[in-house]
């Protein structure tokens, strides 16, 4: 079962505009919007590469069915779950109650939600599109220095090579080496 999610609140970037401008050696404000867009592109590329939220953000996960066990949440580290709800075939939304219907495990490497003791996920005829929604907060206020440096290298590459694809920045050996320890690894 694949999951679909979207970012509801756009995070503050883990590197500042002034840091990026210093890195690419720009002293004027003429290209601030462009450099800010490169910062966002670098963060999004890194987040998708290591499957981690690099800054605090609110996400919504959509499922077609409840899984047999835990609901694994994308983009750890999980901070909190705002709510779990489902929409039945009549369009009625039912909100589950935390600690009564489900428990949140924010201590696992990837956050997850499990049915409460003695409970099971609801059995229902689902709404045809995105019937199950989990809203949650993920990310950390402290982005590790190697990831921040990899982002700066990516910004520098994209700034200097405007016509090439931004994905090329991920093929740089230094960027790959800086990100390697964070692939499939959780940090607190």
Secondary structure as a PSIPRED ss2 file (coil, helix, strand):
# PSIPRED VFORMAT (PSIPRED V4.0)

   1 X C   1.000  0.000  0.000
   2 X C   1.000  0.000  0.000
   3 X C   1.000  0.000  0.000
   4 X E   0.000  0.000  1.000
   5 X E   0.000  0.000  1.000
   6 X E   0.000  0.000  1.000
   7 X E   0.000  0.000  1.000
   8 X E   0.000  0.000  1.000
   9 X E   0.000  0.000  1.000
  10 X C   1.000  0.000  0.000
  11 X C   1.000  0.000  0.000
  12 X C   1.000  0.000  0.000
  13 X C   1.000  0.000  0.000
  14 X C   1.000  0.000  0.000
  15 X C   1.000  0.000  0.000
  16 X C   1.000  0.000  0.000
  17 X H   0.000  1.000  0.000
  18 X H   0.000  1.000  0.000
  19 X H   0.000  1.000  0.000
  20 X H   0.000  1.000  0.000
  21 X H   0.000  1.000  0.000
  22 X H   0.000  1.000  0.000
  23 X H   0.000  1.000  0.000
  24 X H   0.000  1.000  0.000
  25 X C   1.000  0.000  0.000
  26 X C   1.000  0.000  0.000
  27 X C   1.000  0.000  0.000
  28 X C   1.000  0.000  0.000
  29 X C   1.000  0.000  0.000
  30 X C   1.000  0.000  0.000
  31 X C   1.000  0.000  0.000
  32 X H   0.000  1.000  0.000
  33 X H   0.000  1.000  0.000
  34 X H   0.000  1.000  0.000
  35 X H   0.000  1.000  0.000
  36 X H   0.000  1.000  0.000
  37 X H   0.000  1.000  0.000
  38 X H   0.000  1.000  0.000
  39 X H   0.000  1.000  0.000
  40 X H   0.000  1.000  0.000
  41 X H   0.000  1.000  0.000
  42 X H   0.000  1.000  0.000
  43 X H   0.000  1.000  0.000
  44 X H   0.000  1.000  0.000
  45 X H   0.000  1.000  0.000
  46 X H   0.000  1.000  0.000
  47 X H   0.000  1.000  0.000
  48 X H   0.000  1.000  0.000
  49 X H   0.000  1.000  0.000
  50 X H   0.000  1.000  0.000
  51 X C   1.000  0.000  0.000
  52 X E   0.000  0.000  1.000
  53 X C   1.000  0.000  0.000
  54 X C   1.000  0.000  0.000
  55 X C   1.000  0.000  0.000
  56 X C   1.000  0.000  0.000
  57 X E   0.000  0.000  1.000
  58 X E   0.000  0.000  1.000
  59 X E   0.000  0.000  1.000
  60 X E   0.000  0.000  1.000
  61 X E   0.000  0.000  1.000
  62 X E   0.000  0.000  1.000
  63 X E   0.000  0.000  1.000
  64 X C   1.000  0.000  0.000
  65 X C   1.000  0.000  0.000
  66 X C   1.000  0.000  0.000
  67 X C   1.000  0.000  0.000
  68 X C   1.000  0.000  0.000
  69 X C   1.000  0.000  0.000
  70 X C   1.000  0.000  0.000
  71 X E   0.000  0.000  1.000
  72 X E   0.000  0.000  1.000
  73 X C   1.000  0.000  0.000
  74 X C   1.000  0.000  0.000
  75 X C   1.000  0.000  0.000
  76 X E   0.000  0.000  1.000
  77 X C   1.000  0.000  0.000
  78 X E   0.000  0.000  1.000
  79 X E   0.000  0.000  1.000
  80 X E   0.000  0.000  1.000
  81 X E   0.000  0.000  1.000
  82 X E   0.000  0.000  1.000
  83 X E   0.000  0.000  1.000
  84 X E   0.000  0.000  1.000
  85 X E   0.000  0.000  1.000
  86 X E   0.000  0.000  1.000
  87 X E   0.000  0.000  1.000
  88 X E   0.000  0.000  1.000
  89 X C   1.000  0.000  0.000
  90 X C   1.000  0.000  0.000
  91 X C   1.000  0.000  0.000
  92 X C   1.000  0.000  0.000
  93 X E   0.000  0.000  1.000
  94 X E   0.000  0.000  1.000
  95 X E   0.000  0.000  1.000
  96 X C   1.000  0.000  0.000
  97 X C   1.000  0.000  0.000
  98 X E   0.000  0.000  1.000
  99 X C   1.000  0.000  0.000
 100 X C   1.000  0.000  0.000
 101 X C   1.000  0.000  0.000
 102 X E   0.000  0.000  1.000
 103 X E   0.000  0.000  1.000
 104 X E   0.000  0.000  1.000
 105 X E   0.000  0.000  1.000
 106 X C   1.000  0.000  0.000
 107 X C   1.000  0.000  0.000
 108 X C   1.000  0.000  0.000
 109 X C   1.000  0.000  0.000
 110 X C   1.000  0.000  0.000
 111 X C   1.000  0.000  0.000
 112 X E   0.000  0.000  1.000
 113 X E   0.000  0.000  1.000
 114 X E   0.000  0.000  1.000
 115 X E   0.000  0.000  1.000
 116 X C   1.000  0.000  0.000
 117 X C   1.000  0.000  0.000
 118 X C   1.000  0.000  0.000
 119 X C   1.000  0.000  0.000
 120 X C   1.000  0.000  0.000
 121 X C   1.000  0.000  0.000
 122 X C   1.000  0.000  0.000
 123 X C   1.000  0.000  0.000
 124 X C   1.000  0.000  0.000
 125 X C   1.000  0.000  0.000
 126 X E   0.000  0.000  1.000
 127 X C   1.000  0.000  0.000
 128 X C   1.000  0.000  0.000
 129 X C   1.000  0.000  0.000
 130 X C   1.000  0.000  0.000
 131 X C   1.000  0.000  0.000
 132 X E   0.000  0.000  1.000
 133 X E   0.000  0.000  1.000
 134 X E   0.000  0.000  1.000
 135 X E   0.000  0.000  1.000
 136 X E   0.000  0.000  1.000
 137 X E   0.000  0.000  1.000
 138 X E   0.000  0.000  1.000
 139 X C   1.000  0.000  0.000
 140 X C   1.000  0.000  0.000
 141 X C   1.000  0.000  0.000
 142 X C   1.000  0.000  0.000
 143 X C   1.000  0.000  0.000
 144 X C   1.000  0.000  0.000
 145 X H   0.000  1.000  0.000
 146 X H   0.000  1.000  0.000
 147 X H   0.000  1.000  0.000
 148 X H   0.000  1.000  0.000
 149 X H   0.000  1.000  0.000
 150 X H   0.000  1.000  0.000
 151 X H   0.000  1.000  0.000
 152 X H   0.000  1.000  0.000
 153 X H   0.000  1.000  0.000
 154 X H   0.000  1.000  0.000
 155 X H   0.000  1.000  0.000
 156 X H   0.000  1.000  0.000
 157 X H   0.000  1.000  0.000
 158 X H   0.000  1.000  0.000
 159 X H   0.000  1.000  0.000
 160 X H   0.000  1.000  0.000
 161 X C   1.000  0.000  0.000
 162 X C   1.000  0.000  0.000
 163 X C   1.000  0.000  0.000
 164 X C   1.000  0.000  0.000
 165 X C   1.000  0.000  0.000
 166 X H   0.000  1.000  0.000
 167 X H   0.000  1.000  0.000
 168 X H   0.000  1.000  0.000
 169 X H   0.000  1.000  0.000
 170 X H   0.000  1.000  0.000
 171 X H   0.000  1.000  0.000
 172 X C   1.000  0.000  0.000
 173 X H   0.000  1.000  0.000
 174 X H   0.000  1.000  0.000
 175 X H   0.000  1.000  0.000
 176 X H   0.000  1.000  0.000
 177 X H   0.000  1.000  0.000
 178 X H   0.000  1.000  0.000
 179 X H   0.000  1.000  0.000
 180 X H   0.000  1.000  0.000
 181 X C   1.000  0.000  0.000
 182 X C   1.000  0.000  0.000
 183 X C   1.000  0.000  0.000
 184 X C   1.000  0.000  0.000
 185 X C   1.000  0.000  0.000
 186 X C   1.000  0.000  0.000
 187 X C   1.000  0.000  0.000
 188 X C   1.000  0.000  0.000
